[in-house]
Amino acid sequence: MPAEPDHDDHDGHDHGGHGHGHVHPVNFDPTAAEPDPFDAAPEGGRACRIGIGGPVGSGKTALTAALCRTLGEELNLAVVTNDIYTTEDADYLRKAGVLDPSRIEAVQTGACPHTAIRDDITANLDAVDELEERFPGLDLVIIESGGDNLTAVFSRGLVDSQVFVVDVAGGDKVPRKGGPGVTTADLLVINKIDIAHLVGADMDVMTSDAHRMRGELPVITQSLVDTPGAPAVSDWVRSLLPITTA
Amino acid sequence: MSMTDSTEPVPVRSGAVSLILADSRFPGGGHVHSGGLEEAVERGLIHGTADLRPFLAGRLRATGELTAVFAAAAAHAAARGVTRRHWAVLDSEFDARTPSAAQREASRAQGRGTARAASAGWPSPVLRELLAETPRPHHPVILGVITGMSGGRPVDAASTAAYLAVSGPASAAVRLLGLDPLAVNGIVANLSRALDDVAGRAAAVAGDDPRDLPAPGAPALDLLAEAQLRHHKEEVRLFAS
Protein backbone atom coordinates (compact mmCIF):
# COMPACT_ATOMS: atom_id res chain seq x y z
CA MET A 1 0.00 0.00 0.00
CA PRO A 2 1.29 3.52 -0.76
CA ALA A 3 2.65 5.72 1.98
CA GLU A 4 0.06 7.17 4.26
CA PRO A 5 0.64 10.61 5.69
CA ASP A 6 -0.81 9.84 9.12
CA HIS A 7 0.88 6.55 9.50
CA ASP A 8 4.53 6.33 8.74
CA ASP A 9 5.34 3.48 11.04
CA HIS A 10 4.42 0.07 9.75
CA ASP A 11 6.26 -1.96 12.30
CA GLY A 12 3.95 -1.02 15.09
CA HIS A 13 6.55 0.24 17.51
CA ASP A 14 4.70 3.45 18.10
CA HIS A 15 1.14 2.87 17.13
CA GLY A 16 -0.27 5.47 19.47
CA GLY A 17 -3.41 5.59 17.38
CA HIS A 18 -4.66 2.25 18.54
CA GLY A 19 -6.43 3.49 21.55
CA HIS A 20 -4.25 3.15 24.61
CA GLY A 21 -1.23 5.25 23.75
CA HIS A 22 1.54 2.98 24.99
CA VAL A 23 4.80 2.65 23.11
CA HIS A 24 6.44 -0.64 22.22
CA PRO A 25 10.22 -0.81 22.14
CA VAL A 26 11.73 -1.66 18.78
CA ASN A 27 12.53 -5.32 18.68
CA PHE A 28 12.88 -7.22 15.45
CA ASP A 29 13.41 -10.60 17.04
CA PRO A 30 10.21 -12.47 16.28
CA THR A 31 10.81 -14.90 19.14
CA ALA A 32 11.32 -12.23 21.78
CA ALA A 33 8.85 -12.46 24.64
CA GLU A 34 7.85 -9.22 26.26
CA PRO A 35 6.21 -8.66 29.60
CA ASP A 36 2.54 -7.84 29.48
CA PRO A 37 2.51 -4.04 29.35
CA PHE A 38 -0.95 -3.73 30.85
CA ASP A 39 -1.99 -3.37 34.43
CA ALA A 40 -3.55 -6.37 36.04
CA ALA A 41 -7.27 -6.19 36.65
CA PRO A 42 -8.01 -4.87 40.13
CA GLU A 43 -8.29 -7.61 42.73
CA GLY A 44 -11.68 -8.39 44.26
CA GLY A 45 -13.91 -5.82 45.87
CA ARG A 46 -15.54 -4.43 42.75
CA ALA A 47 -18.37 -1.94 43.01
CA CYS A 48 -21.85 -3.16 43.73
CA ARG A 49 -24.05 -2.51 40.69
CA ILE A 50 -27.69 -1.70 41.12
CA GLY A 51 -30.12 -1.37 38.23
CA ILE A 52 -33.09 0.97 38.33
CA GLY A 53 -35.74 0.17 35.75
CA GLY A 54 -39.40 0.81 35.11
CA PRO A 55 -41.86 2.45 32.73
CA VAL A 56 -41.41 5.92 31.28
CA GLY A 57 -42.14 8.69 33.74
CA SER A 58 -42.36 6.52 36.84
CA GLY A 59 -39.57 8.42 38.57
CA LYS A 60 -36.39 6.45 37.88
CA THR A 61 -34.23 9.52 37.43
CA ALA A 62 -35.72 11.26 40.46
CA LEU A 63 -35.00 8.17 42.55
CA THR A 64 -31.46 8.01 41.19
CA ALA A 65 -30.94 11.67 42.08
CA ALA A 66 -32.34 11.08 45.57
CA LEU A 67 -30.02 8.13 46.13
CA CYS A 68 -27.05 10.20 44.96
CA ARG A 69 -28.03 12.97 47.36
CA THR A 70 -28.47 10.62 50.31
CA LEU A 71 -25.67 8.12 49.67
CA GLY A 72 -23.16 10.34 47.88
CA GLU A 73 -21.71 11.57 51.17
CA GLU A 74 -21.08 8.13 52.62
CA LEU A 75 -20.29 6.06 49.50
CA ASN A 76 -17.95 6.35 46.55
CA LEU A 77 -20.61 6.14 43.83
CA ALA A 78 -21.20 6.72 40.14
CA VAL A 79 -24.14 6.56 37.73
CA VAL A 80 -24.73 5.17 34.23
CA THR A 81 -27.85 6.43 32.47
CA ASN A 82 -29.59 4.78 29.51
CA ASP A 83 -32.23 7.34 28.68
CA ILE A 84 -33.34 6.90 25.08
CA TYR A 85 -32.58 10.53 24.50
CA THR A 86 -28.99 9.89 25.34
CA THR A 87 -28.09 12.79 27.54
CA GLU A 88 -31.47 13.74 28.97
CA ASP A 89 -31.08 11.99 32.30
CA ALA A 90 -27.39 12.76 32.54
CA ASP A 91 -28.17 16.44 32.05
CA TYR A 92 -30.90 16.27 34.68
CA LEU A 93 -28.53 14.69 37.16
CA ARG A 94 -25.75 17.13 36.36
CA LYS A 95 -28.08 20.10 36.73
CA ALA A 96 -29.48 18.70 39.96
CA GLY A 97 -25.96 19.02 41.28
CA VAL A 98 -26.21 15.79 43.24
CA LEU A 99 -23.08 14.26 41.79
CA ASP A 100 -19.84 15.37 40.20
CA PRO A 101 -20.63 15.31 36.44
CA SER A 102 -17.55 13.18 35.78
CA ARG A 103 -19.23 10.44 37.82
CA ILE A 104 -22.10 10.21 35.35
CA GLU A 105 -21.80 8.26 32.09
CA ALA A 106 -24.55 8.25 29.45
CA VAL A 107 -24.84 5.37 27.00
CA GLN A 108 -26.67 5.13 23.70
CA THR A 109 -29.04 2.22 23.36
CA GLY A 110 -29.70 2.15 19.62
CA ALA A 111 -33.40 2.84 20.25
CA CYS A 112 -33.65 -0.40 22.25
CA PRO A 113 -33.39 0.37 25.96
CA HIS A 114 -34.28 -3.16 27.03
CA THR A 115 -31.64 -4.66 24.73
CA ALA A 116 -28.96 -2.48 26.28
CA ILE A 117 -29.72 -3.65 29.82
CA ARG A 118 -30.61 -7.25 29.09
CA ASP A 119 -29.68 -8.91 25.78
CA ASP A 120 -26.52 -7.05 24.84
CA ILE A 121 -25.06 -5.28 27.84
CA THR A 122 -21.81 -4.26 26.12
CA ALA A 123 -22.36 -0.50 26.13
CA ASN A 124 -23.29 -0.55 29.81
CA LEU A 125 -20.36 -2.76 30.78
CA ASP A 126 -18.06 -0.39 28.90
CA ALA A 127 -19.51 2.54 30.83
CA VAL A 128 -19.07 0.73 34.17
CA ASP A 129 -15.48 -0.18 33.24
CA GLU A 130 -14.82 3.44 32.34
CA LEU A 131 -16.15 4.69 35.68
CA GLU A 132 -14.25 2.05 37.66
CA GLU A 133 -11.04 3.05 35.92
CA ARG A 134 -11.72 6.73 36.54
CA PHE A 135 -12.68 6.25 40.20
CA PRO A 136 -10.82 3.31 41.70
CA GLY A 137 -12.49 1.88 44.77
CA LEU A 138 -16.07 2.68 43.76
CA ASP A 139 -18.56 1.23 46.26
CA LEU A 140 -21.67 1.56 44.14
CA VAL A 141 -22.63 2.05 40.51
CA ILE A 142 -26.28 2.87 39.84
CA ILE A 143 -27.39 1.94 36.33
CA GLU A 144 -30.61 3.64 35.32
CA SER A 145 -32.41 2.13 32.35
CA GLY A 146 -34.31 4.09 29.77
CA GLY A 147 -38.06 4.02 30.31
CA ASP A 148 -39.41 0.76 29.02
CA ASN A 149 -42.23 -1.71 29.39
CA LEU A 150 -43.21 -4.11 32.15
CA THR A 151 -41.12 -6.95 30.72
CA ALA A 152 -37.79 -5.12 30.88
CA VAL A 153 -35.35 -6.44 33.44
CA PHE A 154 -31.62 -6.08 33.86
CA SER A 155 -29.28 -8.90 33.00
CA ARG A 156 -27.63 -10.52 36.02
CA GLY A 157 -24.42 -10.09 34.05
CA LEU A 158 -24.79 -6.34 34.40
CA VAL A 159 -26.23 -5.74 37.87
CA ASP A 160 -26.09 -7.41 41.26
CA SER A 161 -29.54 -6.21 42.29
CA GLN A 162 -32.33 -4.35 40.62
CA VAL A 163 -35.12 -1.99 41.52
CA PHE A 164 -38.29 -1.71 39.45
CA VAL A 165 -40.09 1.61 39.79
CA VAL A 166 -43.78 2.05 39.01
CA ASP A 167 -45.96 4.98 39.97
CA VAL A 168 -49.53 5.48 41.05
CA ALA A 169 -50.33 7.62 38.01
CA GLY A 170 -49.64 4.68 35.71
CA GLY A 171 -52.75 3.06 37.13
CA ASP A 172 -53.31 0.94 40.21
CA LYS A 173 -53.62 -2.17 38.03
CA VAL A 174 -49.92 -2.15 37.12
CA PRO A 175 -48.71 -4.47 39.89
CA ARG A 176 -51.51 -6.93 39.05
CA LYS A 177 -50.39 -7.04 35.40
CA GLY A 178 -47.15 -8.60 36.54
CA GLY A 179 -44.36 -9.09 34.05
CA PRO A 180 -40.76 -9.85 34.94
CA GLY A 181 -40.08 -6.30 36.19
CA VAL A 182 -42.84 -6.37 38.78
CA THR A 183 -42.54 -10.01 39.73
CA THR A 184 -38.78 -10.63 39.79
CA ALA A 185 -37.03 -7.33 40.63
CA ASP A 186 -35.17 -7.45 43.94
CA LEU A 187 -37.12 -4.40 45.05
CA LEU A 188 -40.39 -2.93 43.74
CA VAL A 189 -40.91 0.76 44.39
CA ILE A 190 -44.39 2.25 44.09
CA ASN A 191 -43.68 5.91 43.57
CA LYS A 192 -45.56 9.22 43.83
CA ILE A 193 -47.96 8.02 46.52
CA ASP A 194 -48.62 11.67 47.47
CA ILE A 195 -50.77 12.03 44.34
CA ALA A 196 -52.60 8.71 44.64
CA HIS A 197 -55.83 10.42 45.68
CA LEU A 198 -55.62 12.81 42.71
CA VAL A 199 -55.35 10.04 40.12
CA GLY A 200 -57.82 7.71 41.77
CA ALA A 201 -55.25 5.04 42.62
CA ASP A 202 -56.18 2.73 45.46
CA MET A 203 -52.99 2.19 47.48
CA ASP A 204 -54.38 -0.81 49.28
CA VAL A 205 -55.06 -2.50 45.96
CA MET A 206 -51.60 -1.62 44.61
CA THR A 207 -49.65 -2.84 47.62
CA SER A 208 -51.67 -5.99 48.16
CA ASP A 209 -51.45 -6.88 44.46
CA ALA A 210 -47.72 -6.18 44.54
CA HIS A 211 -47.17 -8.46 47.52
CA ARG A 212 -49.36 -11.14 46.00
CA MET A 213 -47.40 -11.05 42.72
CA ARG A 214 -43.99 -10.92 44.40
CA GLY A 215 -44.24 -13.37 47.26
CA GLU A 216 -41.43 -12.65 49.73
CA LEU A 217 -39.73 -9.96 47.63
CA PRO A 218 -39.87 -6.48 49.16
CA VAL A 219 -42.11 -3.58 48.14
CA ILE A 220 -41.53 0.03 49.16
CA THR A 221 -44.06 2.81 48.69
CA GLN A 222 -42.65 6.29 48.62
CA SER A 223 -43.14 9.93 47.67
CA LEU A 224 -40.07 11.95 46.84
CA VAL A 225 -42.13 15.06 47.55
CA ASP A 226 -42.73 13.98 51.15
CA THR A 227 -39.34 12.26 51.65
CA PRO A 228 -36.90 13.72 49.09
CA GLY A 229 -34.02 11.59 50.34
CA ALA A 230 -35.71 8.25 49.54
CA PRO A 231 -34.76 6.95 53.01
CA ALA A 232 -36.35 3.52 52.69
CA VAL A 233 -34.72 2.74 49.36
CA SER A 234 -31.41 4.14 50.62
CA ASP A 235 -31.56 1.75 53.56
CA TRP A 236 -32.26 -1.13 51.20
CA VAL A 237 -29.21 -0.16 49.11
CA ARG A 238 -27.04 0.06 52.25
CA SER A 239 -28.10 -3.46 53.18
CA LEU A 240 -26.54 -4.74 49.92
CA LEU A 241 -23.08 -3.36 50.59
CA PRO A 242 -20.40 -4.41 50.31
CA ILE A 243 -20.93 -7.16 47.80
CA THR A 244 -19.15 -10.38 48.61
CA THR A 245 -18.82 -11.97 45.17
CA ALA A 246 -15.30 -12.72 44.01
CA MET B 1 0.07 -12.56 -2.51
CA SER B 2 0.80 -15.77 -0.69
CA MET B 3 -1.72 -18.42 0.19
CA THR B 4 -5.25 -18.01 -0.99
CA ASP B 5 -8.35 -19.75 0.05
CA SER B 6 -8.35 -22.11 -2.90
CA THR B 7 -4.80 -23.36 -2.39
CA GLU B 8 -5.18 -24.06 1.31
CA PRO B 9 -6.00 -27.51 2.57
CA VAL B 10 -9.61 -27.47 3.64
CA PRO B 11 -9.56 -26.94 7.39
CA VAL B 12 -12.00 -28.31 9.86
CA ARG B 13 -14.66 -25.65 9.82
CA SER B 14 -16.53 -24.46 12.77
CA GLY B 15 -19.45 -23.03 10.87
CA ALA B 16 -21.39 -22.14 13.97
CA VAL B 17 -18.76 -19.56 14.90
CA SER B 18 -19.54 -17.50 11.81
CA LEU B 19 -23.24 -17.80 12.49
CA ILE B 20 -22.79 -16.70 16.09
CA LEU B 21 -20.63 -13.72 15.15
CA ALA B 22 -23.06 -12.57 12.45
CA ASP B 23 -26.15 -13.06 14.61
CA SER B 24 -27.74 -9.80 15.72
CA ARG B 25 -28.29 -11.51 19.08
CA PHE B 26 -24.54 -11.82 19.60
CA PRO B 27 -23.84 -9.65 22.68
CA GLY B 28 -20.91 -7.69 21.26
CA GLY B 29 -22.43 -4.22 21.34
CA GLY B 30 -23.35 -3.97 17.65
CA HIS B 31 -26.94 -2.94 18.21
CA VAL B 32 -25.99 0.59 19.29
CA HIS B 33 -24.21 1.33 16.00
CA SER B 34 -25.98 2.44 12.84
CA GLY B 35 -22.95 2.88 10.61
CA GLY B 36 -23.82 6.44 9.66
CA LEU B 37 -27.43 5.64 8.93
CA GLU B 38 -28.87 7.70 11.79
CA GLU B 39 -27.00 10.79 10.62
CA ALA B 40 -28.12 10.17 7.03
CA VAL B 41 -31.72 9.90 8.23
CA GLU B 42 -31.43 13.06 10.32
CA ARG B 43 -30.17 14.92 7.27
CA GLY B 44 -33.11 13.78 5.20
CA LEU B 45 -30.97 11.63 2.91
CA ILE B 46 -32.87 8.44 3.64
CA HIS B 47 -36.65 8.27 3.91
CA GLY B 48 -37.57 4.77 2.89
CA THR B 49 -36.50 1.48 1.44
CA ALA B 50 -35.76 3.05 -1.96
CA ASP B 51 -33.05 5.24 -0.39
CA LEU B 52 -31.84 2.51 1.92
CA ARG B 53 -30.89 0.17 -0.90
CA PRO B 54 -28.12 2.35 -2.41
CA PHE B 55 -26.90 3.34 1.05
CA LEU B 56 -26.38 -0.28 2.02
CA ALA B 57 -24.85 -1.18 -1.34
CA GLY B 58 -22.42 1.72 -0.98
CA ARG B 59 -21.57 0.85 2.58
CA LEU B 60 -20.87 -2.71 1.54
CA ARG B 61 -18.45 -1.54 -1.14
CA ALA B 62 -16.63 0.80 1.24
CA THR B 63 -16.77 -0.20 4.91
CA GLY B 64 -17.79 -3.75 4.09
CA GLU B 65 -14.92 -4.21 1.67
CA LEU B 66 -12.37 -2.81 4.13
CA THR B 67 -13.60 -4.78 7.13
CA ALA B 68 -13.81 -7.94 5.02
CA VAL B 69 -10.18 -7.49 3.98
CA PHE B 70 -8.97 -7.12 7.56
CA ALA B 71 -11.17 -9.91 8.90
CA ALA B 72 -9.83 -12.25 6.24
CA ALA B 73 -6.24 -11.18 6.92
CA ALA B 74 -6.69 -11.71 10.67
CA ALA B 75 -8.25 -15.13 10.14
CA HIS B 76 -5.37 -16.09 7.88
CA ALA B 77 -2.85 -14.87 10.45
CA ALA B 78 -4.57 -16.66 13.34
CA ALA B 79 -4.62 -19.91 11.39
CA ARG B 80 -0.99 -19.78 10.25
CA GLY B 81 0.35 -18.46 13.57
CA VAL B 82 2.05 -15.07 13.85
CA THR B 83 4.09 -13.19 16.43
CA ARG B 84 2.25 -11.01 18.86
CA ARG B 85 3.54 -7.90 17.16
CA HIS B 86 1.65 -8.81 14.01
CA TRP B 87 -1.62 -7.96 15.73
CA ALA B 88 -0.47 -4.45 16.50
CA VAL B 89 0.64 -3.98 12.90
CA LEU B 90 -2.66 -5.26 11.52
CA ASP B 91 -4.58 -3.13 13.97
CA SER B 92 -2.68 0.04 13.13
CA GLU B 93 -2.98 -0.64 9.40
CA PHE B 94 -6.74 -0.58 9.88
CA ASP B 95 -6.36 2.73 11.71
CA ALA B 96 -4.44 4.07 8.74
CA ARG B 97 -7.28 3.16 6.38
CA THR B 98 -9.98 4.71 8.58
CA PRO B 99 -9.62 8.49 8.37
CA SER B 100 -12.61 9.28 10.60
CA ALA B 101 -11.74 9.20 14.29
CA ALA B 102 -15.41 8.53 15.04
CA GLN B 103 -15.34 5.44 12.85
CA ARG B 104 -12.14 4.25 14.47
CA GLU B 105 -13.76 4.60 17.86
CA ALA B 106 -16.93 2.82 16.72
CA SER B 107 -14.82 -0.03 15.38
CA ARG B 108 -12.80 -0.31 18.59
CA ALA B 109 -15.92 -0.16 20.76
CA GLN B 110 -17.38 -3.11 18.85
CA GLY B 111 -14.03 -4.85 18.87
CA ARG B 112 -13.84 -4.50 22.63
CA GLY B 113 -17.39 -5.78 23.04
CA THR B 114 -16.67 -8.73 20.77
CA ALA B 115 -13.47 -9.40 22.70
CA ARG B 116 -15.38 -9.50 25.97
CA ALA B 117 -17.87 -11.97 24.57
CA ALA B 118 -15.14 -14.05 22.94
CA SER B 119 -13.04 -14.20 26.08
CA ALA B 120 -16.02 -15.73 27.84
CA GLY B 121 -17.07 -17.93 24.93
CA TRP B 122 -13.85 -19.01 23.22
CA PRO B 123 -10.91 -18.46 25.58
CA SER B 124 -7.69 -19.21 23.72
CA PRO B 125 -3.99 -18.30 23.70
CA VAL B 126 -4.32 -16.49 20.35
CA LEU B 127 -7.08 -14.33 21.71
CA ARG B 128 -5.09 -13.53 24.84
CA GLU B 129 -2.08 -12.54 22.74
CA LEU B 130 -4.20 -10.28 20.56
CA LEU B 131 -5.77 -8.58 23.57
CA ALA B 132 -2.43 -8.24 25.35
CA GLU B 133 -1.13 -6.40 22.31
CA THR B 134 -4.25 -4.34 21.66
CA PRO B 135 -6.92 -4.51 24.37
CA ARG B 136 -9.48 -2.73 22.18
CA PRO B 137 -8.82 -4.32 18.82
CA HIS B 138 -10.57 -3.19 15.69
CA HIS B 139 -13.79 -5.07 15.07
CA PRO B 140 -12.75 -6.88 11.86
CA VAL B 141 -9.43 -7.92 13.40
CA ILE B 142 -11.04 -9.74 16.28
CA LEU B 143 -13.77 -11.18 14.06
CA GLY B 144 -11.00 -12.65 11.95
CA VAL B 145 -9.03 -13.93 14.92
CA ILE B 146 -12.04 -15.70 16.40
CA THR B 147 -12.91 -17.22 13.04
CA GLY B 148 -9.35 -18.29 12.28
CA MET B 149 -8.61 -19.78 15.65
CA SER B 150 -11.86 -21.75 15.44
CA GLY B 151 -10.90 -23.38 12.17
CA GLY B 152 -12.90 -21.04 9.95
CA ARG B 153 -11.49 -19.83 6.64
CA PRO B 154 -10.55 -16.25 5.73
CA VAL B 155 -13.54 -16.10 3.41
CA ASP B 156 -15.82 -16.96 6.34
CA ALA B 157 -14.42 -14.11 8.39
CA ALA B 158 -14.71 -11.78 5.42
CA SER B 159 -18.34 -12.79 4.88
CA THR B 160 -19.15 -12.13 8.51
CA ALA B 161 -17.54 -8.70 8.48
CA ALA B 162 -19.12 -7.69 5.19
CA TYR B 163 -22.53 -8.88 6.31
CA LEU B 164 -22.29 -6.96 9.59
CA ALA B 165 -21.40 -3.83 7.64
CA VAL B 166 -24.89 -3.89 6.11
CA SER B 167 -27.00 -5.75 8.66
CA GLY B 168 -26.30 -3.16 11.37
CA PRO B 169 -27.52 -0.14 9.37
CA ALA B 170 -30.41 -2.19 7.97
CA SER B 171 -31.63 -2.97 11.47
CA ALA B 172 -31.12 0.65 12.52
CA ALA B 173 -33.28 1.75 9.58
CA VAL B 174 -36.12 -0.47 10.77
CA ARG B 175 -35.85 1.03 14.25
CA LEU B 176 -35.45 4.67 13.21
CA LEU B 177 -37.82 4.88 10.27
CA GLY B 178 -40.27 2.12 11.09
CA LEU B 179 -39.59 0.52 7.70
CA ASP B 180 -41.17 -2.79 6.81
CA PRO B 181 -38.70 -5.34 8.19
CA LEU B 182 -39.63 -7.77 5.43
CA ALA B 183 -38.77 -5.23 2.75
CA VAL B 184 -35.50 -4.37 4.48
CA ASN B 185 -34.60 -8.02 4.79
CA GLY B 186 -35.28 -8.31 1.06
CA ILE B 187 -32.75 -5.57 0.36
CA VAL B 188 -30.11 -7.34 2.44
CA ALA B 189 -30.93 -10.67 0.80
CA ASN B 190 -30.50 -9.08 -2.62
CA LEU B 191 -26.98 -8.09 -1.63
CA SER B 192 -26.00 -11.75 -1.22
CA ARG B 193 -24.13 -11.93 -4.48
CA ALA B 194 -22.31 -8.68 -3.80
CA LEU B 195 -21.45 -9.94 -0.30
CA ASP B 196 -19.94 -13.07 -1.76
CA ASP B 197 -17.90 -11.02 -4.22
CA VAL B 198 -16.57 -8.80 -1.44
CA ALA B 199 -15.66 -11.81 0.69
CA GLY B 200 -13.98 -13.53 -2.23
CA ARG B 201 -11.84 -10.51 -3.05
CA ALA B 202 -10.88 -10.17 0.62
CA ALA B 203 -9.94 -13.84 0.94
CA ALA B 204 -7.74 -13.56 -2.15
CA VAL B 205 -5.42 -11.08 -0.41
CA ALA B 206 -5.74 -12.51 3.11
CA GLY B 207 -2.13 -13.68 3.23
CA ASP B 208 -0.64 -10.41 2.01
CA ASP B 209 1.61 -8.22 4.10
CA PRO B 210 -0.73 -5.98 6.12
CA ARG B 211 0.91 -2.93 4.60
CA ASP B 212 -0.16 -4.04 1.13
CA LEU B 213 -3.81 -4.68 1.91
CA PRO B 214 -6.39 -2.68 -0.08
CA ALA B 215 -7.71 0.58 1.31
CA PRO B 216 -11.25 1.12 0.04
CA GLY B 217 -13.18 3.98 1.57
CA ALA B 218 -16.12 6.36 1.23
CA PRO B 219 -15.58 10.00 2.19
CA ALA B 220 -19.32 10.50 2.65
CA LEU B 221 -19.44 7.79 5.32
CA ASP B 222 -16.40 9.34 7.03
CA LEU B 223 -18.18 12.69 7.12
CA LEU B 224 -21.46 11.20 8.34
CA ALA B 225 -19.58 9.45 11.15
CA GLU B 226 -17.92 12.67 12.23
CA ALA B 227 -21.21 14.59 12.05
CA GLN B 228 -22.98 11.90 14.08
CA LEU B 229 -20.44 12.23 16.86
CA ARG B 230 -20.64 16.02 16.87
CA HIS B 231 -24.45 16.00 16.95
CA HIS B 232 -24.45 13.37 19.64
CA LYS B 233 -22.52 15.73 21.85
CA GLU B 234 -24.77 18.67 21.04
CA GLU B 235 -28.20 17.11 20.80
CA VAL B 236 -30.05 13.87 20.62
CA ARG B 237 -28.76 10.75 18.93
CA LEU B 238 -29.91 7.22 19.66
CA PHE B 239 -26.94 5.39 18.17
CA ALA B 240 -23.27 5.60 19.05
CA SER B 241 -22.36 5.67 15.36
Interface residues (C-beta under 8 A of the other chain):
Chain A: M1 E4 D6 H7 D9 H10 D11 G12 H15 G17 H18 G19 H20 H24 N27 P30 T31 E34 D36 P37 F38 I84 Y85 T86 T87 E88 V107 Q108 T109 G110 A111 C112 T115 A116 D119 D120 I121 T122 A123 L125 D126
Chain B: R25 F26 P27 G28 G29 G30 H31 V32 H33 S34 T83 R84 R85 A88 V89 D91 S92 E93 D95 A96 R97 P99 R104 R108 A109 R112 G113 R116 A117 A132 T134 P135 R136 A172 R175 L176 P210 R211 D212 L213 P214 A215 H232 V236 R237 L238 F239 A240
